[in-house]
């Protein structure tokens, strides 16, 4: 099959320009995604470079060869800057400038400028290097679960390898006859075709990456309580059900309700109430094991699912949290009393299997929480089938106890009940 390099260069310029316009249009609708703008500019610059290269023989050689390749190298440097922006790393536009500067400086050396193989090797080394660095940038961010990240790495890495493959080919290729126009080279035609396909494939994966990230951020926002930063009710239910379904070990559900929270809002304002909620969450998170599922069910009510917890261990954990919350005392509001009531329900054996119904656990824990409220608040109550005597130390905490594992909190040593 005969491929015409000048025609492919023109087609590449048109396609690359359209891709760049698409990136810029997408950026105009999502101005916070700087990578879209950088990728758009890179493709527009690359389209201009393709036009200069296609006019070889019409324009002066210094323009088509020197400036055209310099602009093309700069376009690949901008693509690398776009991947850095996408990964949230510092931009390095100066690297693109260095690549352009190296090329232009080399072109000022007559032996280099007059040697087509030397020009091919340097241009391929620089362009392939920027593609490879872009692939590495995308790979380094793989902790973020984006499906299109891996196709992007493959495409960028493959294009870098294609450019670098030109280096040994340029070394072994026979010297062209005098007056030979490189645009008639079949190798250049195949490179142009690969560049066109590369631009199209890269546009797809970069757009897919930005779309997947936007969807991921939306899911995280829906699964996170905006005030406290812990799981929302929906996220808690989803994660807790997954834990219960994936274990055959006992589990415990702790249901928390801050006592007299409406009184705090009415007396000290909603800003103080919000601070109490945040401080409560920080306290609980500092005392819970890492595998615990903790979320806000609504208002001042929170829930926590603990894996591998029998009734006695769950009650001990709950009372540890109750005593830590009881000792919270904001320095600017020493009169503020913060206490919490906790209902505890543990999974029960049904025949030979454990009960794994979250709704049942929530209902039983809610009944226990109601009992804690009825019996005076600031206490831990187990669900009826799990009722066991609580440790005496739980009702009479030591005065002046300090918990250094709760950052930013001061304990006032008050062990009274409200």
C-alpha positions in Angstrom: 0.0 0.0 0.0 1.4 3.4 -1.0 1.1 6.1 1.6 1.7 9.7 0.7 3.5 11.5 3.5 2.5 15.1 2.6 -1.2 14.1 2.5 -0.9 12.3 5.8 0.8 15.3 7.3 -2.1 17.6 6.2 -4.6 15.0 7.5 -2.7 14.8 10.8 -2.7 18.6 11.1 -6.5 18.7 10.6 -7.2 15.9 13.0 -4.8 17.2 15.7 -6.3 20.7 15.4 -9.8 19.2 15.8 -8.7 17.3 18.9 -7.1 20.4 20.4 -10.3 22.3 19.8 -12.2 19.5 21.5 -9.9 19.7 24.6 -10.3 23.5 24.8 -14.0 23.2 24.5 -14.1 20.7 27.3 -11.9 23.0 29.4 -14.3 25.9 28.8 -17.0 23.8 30.6 -14.7 22.6 33.4 -12.2 25.5 34.1 -10.8 23.8 37.2 -9.3 21.0 35.1 -6.1 22.7 33.8 -4.9 19.6 32.1 -7.6 19.9 29.5 -6.4 23.4 28.5 -2.8 22.3 28.4 -3.6 19.3 26.3 -5.7 21.4 24.0 -2.9 24.0 23.4 -0.4 21.1 22.9 -2.5 19.6 20.1 -3.1 23.0 18.4 0.7 23.6 18.5 1.2 20.1 17.1 -1.2 20.8 14.3 0.8 23.9 13.4 4.0 21.9 13.5 2.5 19.3 11.1 1.6 22.1 8.7 5.1 23.4 8.7 6.5 19.9 8.1 4.0 19.3 5.3 5.3 22.5 3.5 8.8 21.1 3.2 10.1 22.3 -0.2 7.6 25.2 -0.3 8.9 27.0 2.7 12.6 27.6 3.4 14.3 24.5 4.9 15.1 26.5 8.1 11.4 27.1 8.6 10.1 23.6 7.8 13.0 21.6 9.3 14.3 23.8 12.1 11.1 25.6 13.3 8.7 22.8 12.4 10.5 20.2 14.4 11.1 22.6 17.3 7.3 23.3 17.5 6.6 19.6 17.4 9.0 18.9 20.2 7.4 21.7 22.2 4.0 20.1 21.6 5.2 16.9 23.2 6.6 18.8 26.1 3.2 20.4 26.6 1.5 17.0 26.6 3.9 16.0 29.4 3.0 19.2 31.3 -0.7 18.3 30.9 -0.1 14.9 32.5 1.6 16.6 35.4 -1.3 19.0 35.8 -3.8 16.0 35.7 -1.8 14.2 38.5 -1.8 17.4 40.6 2.0 17.8 40.4 3.9 21.0 39.8 3.9 22.1 36.1 7.3 22.0 34.3 6.9 24.1 31.2 10.6 24.7 31.4 11.2 21.2 30.3 9.4 21.8 27.0 11.5 24.9 26.6 14.7 23.0 27.2 13.7 20.4 24.6 13.1 23.2 22.0 16.3 24.9 23.0 18.4 21.8 22.6 16.9 21.2 19.1 17.5 24.8 17.9 21.0 24.9 19.4 21.9 21.7 17.6 20.5 23.1 14.3 23.0 26.0 14.6 25.8 23.4 14.2 26.3 22.9 10.4 27.4 19.2 10.5 24.3 18.4 12.5 21.9 20.4 10.4 23.2 18.9 7.2 22.9 15.3 8.5 19.3 13.9 8.1 20.0 10.9 10.3 21.4 13.1 13.1 18.3 15.3 13.0 16.0 12.2 13.0 17.8 10.7 16.0 17.7 13.9 18.1 14.1 14.8 17.3 13.0 11.2 18.1 15.0 11.1 21.3 13.4 14.3 22.6 9.8 13.5 21.4 10.0 9.9 22.7 11.4 11.1 26.0 8.4 13.4 26.6 6.0 10.6 25.7 7.8 8.2 28.1 7.8 10.8 31.0 4.1 11.3 30.4 3.5 7.5 30.7 5.5 7.4 33.9 3.5 10.3 35.3 0.2 8.5 34.6 1.5 5.3 36.0 2.7 6.9 39.2 -0.9 8.0 39.9 -2.3 4.5 39.7 -3.4 4.6 43.3 -6.4 6.6 42.0 -8.8 3.9 40.6 -9.3 5.1 37.0 -9.8 2.4 34.4 -8.5 4.5 31.5 -5.2 5.1 33.3 -3.7 1.8 32.0 -4.6 2.3 28.3 -3.1 5.8 28.6 0.2 4.3 29.9 0.2 1.7 27.1 -0.4 4.3 24.3 2.1 6.8 25.6 4.7 4.1 26.2 4.1 2.5 22.8 4.5 5.9 21.0 7.7 6.6 22.9 9.0 3.2 21.8 8.0 4.0 18.2 10.0 7.2 18.3 13.0 5.6 19.8 12.9 2.8 17.2 13.6 5.5 14.6 17.1 6.1 16.2 18.7 2.7 15.2 16.8 2.7 11.9 18.3 6.1 11.1 21.8 4.8 11.9 21.6 1.8 9.6 19.6 3.4 6.8 21.7 4.1 3.7 22.5 7.8 3.1 19.8 9.4 0.8 20.9 10.6 -2.7 21.6 14.3 -3.2 18.4 16.3 -3.6 16.2 13.6 -2.0 13.0 15.0 -0.4 12.3 13.2 3.0 8.6 13.7 2.4 8.9 10.9 -0.2 10.3 8.4 2.4 7.9 5.5 3.1 9.2 5.5 6.7 8.0 9.1 7.2 4.6 8.1 5.8 4.2 5.4 8.4 5.3 7.7 11.1 2.7 10.2 10.0 0.0 7.5 10.1 1.1 6.5 13.6 1.0 10.1 14.7 -2.5 10.5 13.5 -3.7 7.4 15.2 -1.8 8.4 18.4 -3.5 11.8 18.5 -6.9 10.1 18.1 -6.3 7.4 20.7 -4.7 9.8 23.2 -7.7 12.1 22.9 -10.0 9.2 23.8 -8.1 8.1 26.8 -7.4 11.6 28.2 -11.1 12.5 27.9 -12.0 9.2 29.5 -9.6 9.9 32.4 -11.1 13.3 33.1 -14.6 11.9 32.9 -13.8 9.0 35.2 -12.2 11.4 37.7 -15.2 13.6 37.7 -17.5 10.6 38.4 -15.2 9.4 41.1 -15.2 12.7 42.9 -19.0 12.8 42.7 -19.3 9.4 44.2 -16.9 10.3 47.0 -18.9 13.5 47.7 -22.1 11.5 47.9 -20.4 9.0 50.2 -18.9 11.6 52.5 -20.6 13.8 55.1 -19.6 17.3 54.2 -19.3 18.6 57.8 -17.5 15.8 59.6 -15.7 14.1 56.7 -16.9 10.6 57.7 -19.1 8.3 55.7 -22.6 9.4 54.9 -25.6 7.3 55.8 -25.8 5.7 52.4 -22.1 4.9 52.4 -22.2 3.5 55.9 -25.1 1.2 55.1 -23.3 0.0 51.9 -20.0 -0.7 53.6 -21.5 -2.2 56.7 -23.7 -4.6 54.7 -20.6 -5.6 52.7 -18.7 -6.3 56.0 -21.5 -8.4 57.4 -21.9 -10.4 54.2 -18.2 -11.1 54.0 -17.5 -12.5 57.5 -18.6 -15.4 59.5 -17.3 -13.8 62.7 -19.4 -11.9 65.2 -19.8 -8.2 64.8 -21.2 -5.3 66.9 -23.1 -2.2 66.0 -22.7 0.9 68.1 -25.4 3.6 67.7 -24.4 7.1 69.2 -26.6 10.0 70.0 -25.2 13.3 71.4 -27.2 14.2 74.5 -29.1 17.5 74.6 -27.6 18.6 71.2 -30.5 20.9 70.4 -29.8 22.7 73.7 -26.2 23.3 72.6 -27.4 24.7 69.2 -30.0 27.0 70.9 -27.7 28.2 73.7 -24.3 28.6 71.9 -25.3 28.7 68.2 -25.1 26.3 65.3 -21.4 27.1 64.7 -20.6 25.6 68.2 -22.9 22.7 67.4 -21.0 22.0 64.2 -17.7 22.1 66.2 -19.1 19.6 68.7 -20.0 17.2 65.9 -16.6 17.5 64.3 -14.8 17.1 67.7 -17.0 14.1 68.5 -16.1 12.4 65.2 -12.4 13.1 65.7 -12.6 11.6 69.2 -14.4 8.4 68.0 -12.1 7.9 65.0 -9.0 8.1 67.3 -10.4 5.4 69.5 -11.8 3.0 66.8 -9.7 0.3 65.1 -8.7 1.0 61.5 -11.2 -1.6 60.1 -14.2 -0.1 61.8 -17.0 1.3 59.6 -18.1 4.7 61.1 -20.7 7.0 59.6 -23.2 9.8 60.3 -26.8 8.6 60.2 -28.3 12.1 60.4 -28.3 15.1 62.7 -26.4 14.2 65.9 -26.8 10.4 65.4 -23.8 8.2 64.4 -23.2 4.5 63.9 -20.2 2.2 63.9 -19.8 -1.4 62.9 -17.0 -3.4 64.6 -15.8 -6.7 63.2 -14.8 -9.6 65.4 -16.4 -8.1 68.5 -18.3 -10.1 71.1 -20.8 -8.3 73.4 -18.3 -7.7 76.2 -15.6 -6.3 74.0 -18.1 -4.1 72.2 -19.4 -2.7 75.4 -15.9 -1.9 76.6 -15.1 0.0 73.4 -18.4 1.9 73.6 -17.8 2.9 77.2 -14.2 4.0 76.4 -15.7 6.3 73.7 -18.4 7.5 76.2 -15.8 8.5 78.8 -13.6 10.2 76.3 -16.5 12.3 74.9 -17.6 13.2 78.5 -14.2 14.8 79.1 -14.3 17.0 76.0 -14.1 20.6 77.0 -13.6 23.4 74.5 -11.2 26.0 76.0 -13.3 28.9 74.9 -16.5 27.3 76.3 -15.7 25.7 79.6 -19.3 25.6 80.6 -20.2 23.3 77.7 -21.0 19.8 78.7 -20.7 17.1 76.0 -22.0 13.6 76.6 -23.2 10.8 74.4 -25.6 7.9 74.8 -24.7 4.6 73.1 -26.8 1.6 72.2 -24.9 -1.7 71.4 -26.2 -4.7 69.5 -24.2 -7.7 68.5 -24.9 -10.4 65.9 -26.8 -13.4 67.2 -26.7 -17.0 66.2 -29.6 -18.2 64.2 -29.4 -22.0 64.2 -25.8 -22.7 63.1 -25.4 -19.3 61.2 -24.8 -15.8 62.4 -27.5 -13.2 61.8 -26.1 -10.8 59.2 -29.0 -8.4 58.8 -28.0 -4.8 59.2 -31.6 -3.6 59.5 -32.1 -5.9 62.5 -28.9 -4.7 64.1 -29.9 -1.1 63.6 -33.3 -1.7 65.1 -31.9 -3.5 68.2 -29.2 -0.9 68.7 -31.8 1.9 68.4 -33.9 0.2 71.1 -30.9 0.0 73.3 -30.1 3.7 72.6 -33.7 4.6 73.6 -33.2 2.8 76.8 -29.9 4.7 77.5 -31.8 7.9 76.9 -34.7 6.8 79.2 -32.3 5.9 82.0 -30.6 9.3 82.2 -28.3 9.6 79.2 -24.5 9.5 79.1 -24.5 5.8 79.4 -24.0 2.6 77.3 -26.9 0.1 77.0 -26.7 -3.3 75.3 -29.6 -4.7 73.2 -31.8 -6.9 75.3 -30.6 -10.3 74.2 -27.0 -9.1 74.8 -27.5 -7.5 78.2 -24.6 -8.2 80.5 -23.3 -6.4 83.6 -21.2 -3.4 82.7 -17.8 -3.0 84.4 -18.0 -0.8 87.5 -15.1 1.3 86.2 -17.2 2.3 83.2 -19.7 4.3 85.4 -17.0 5.9 87.5 -14.1 7.1 85.3 -11.0 8.4 87.0 -10.7 12.1 87.4 -8.0 13.9 85.4 -7.6 11.1 82.9 -5.8 12.3 79.8 -6.0 10.5 76.4 -2.9 11.5 74.4 -4.2 9.5 71.4 -7.0 12.0 70.8 -5.2 14.9 69.1 -6.3 18.4 69.8 -8.6 17.5 72.7 -8.4 18.5 76.4 -10.0 16.3 79.0 -11.4 18.1 82.1 -11.6 15.1 84.4 -15.3 15.5 85.2 -16.8 12.1 85.7 -20.3 13.2 86.7 -23.5 12.0 84.9 -26.1 14.4 83.4 
